C-alpha cells in the first residue's frame, strides 16, 4: 500500500504544480459534490420542480453516505496529508512537498471518497429521471451527451479531491464505483432512519468492543493539519451519520405533516419559483448558524436538529407560509 500511496502523492503534487491556476475550479467542484450542497441547495430546487427526483436524490444520498460510513470504518483508509508525515517509505530521501487547503483536513478515514460517491449518485439519479411524457431512451444522442457530461463532472470531482490532498486516486475511484451501484429507493422514512442508525451505532459499538479505535483519524488530522481551524468535527463519520439521519427524519416529518397535505396541490410555476427562492434564502441563513464542538452531546444533538430543519423548510414550512400569505391577500381583495 505504501507504493500505491506514494504514486497517489506524486499525482497530487503533479496536479498541484501543473494545474495550480485551476485551484478555484477544483475548490468549487469539491464543495458542489459535498452532500451539504445536496441538502441545502439541490434538493429544494429539485423538490419543487420535480418532486419524485428530489425525493430519490435524498434517499440515495443518505443511503450512499451511510454505506460510505460503514466502508470507512472497515477499510481504514489513510489520507495523503497525514500519511506523508507518518510513513517510513521516504526514509531514504525527502518526502514530496504536498500543499494543504481549507477543505483538505477532513477527519474521517479516506476510503472510499464520499465526494466521489455523492457526485456519482447525484448524476446517475438525475439522468435516470424520466422526462414527463417522454420515454427513457438511452440511445438518444442527447442522453448520451448528458452521460458524457456527467462523466466529465465526476472526473473533475475526483481530480479535485486528489488535488486537495484529501484522497488518494484509488479512493476516489472506489467512491465513484460504489456510488454508481448504490442508487436505490426505500419507502418508510422513520423505520429506515431507525434501522440505519441502529445498525451503524451497533457496528460502532461492536468494533469498539473489539478494541478498534474508530477515532484514530481525528488525532492524525489535528496533528498534521497546517492550520487547526481547518479541522472540523462535522467531518467525522459519526457526525455524518447524525446529519444524514436528521435529514431523513426531517424529510419524513415534513411529508407526513398536515401542512404539506394542504399545499401539495399548489402547482403554478410562480408558486414553485417562490418556494425555491424563499427556501434557498432561509437555508442560507440556517447554514450560517454554527455551534461549538466543546460539548460533544450538544454538538451532535444540534447537528441532528439542524439537518431535520433543513428538510422541513422546503417541504412544508415555506409552501405553507406562502399559501397562508396568498390566502390572506385574496381575502383582503374580496373585502
Beta strands, then each sheet from edge to edge (+ up, - down):
end
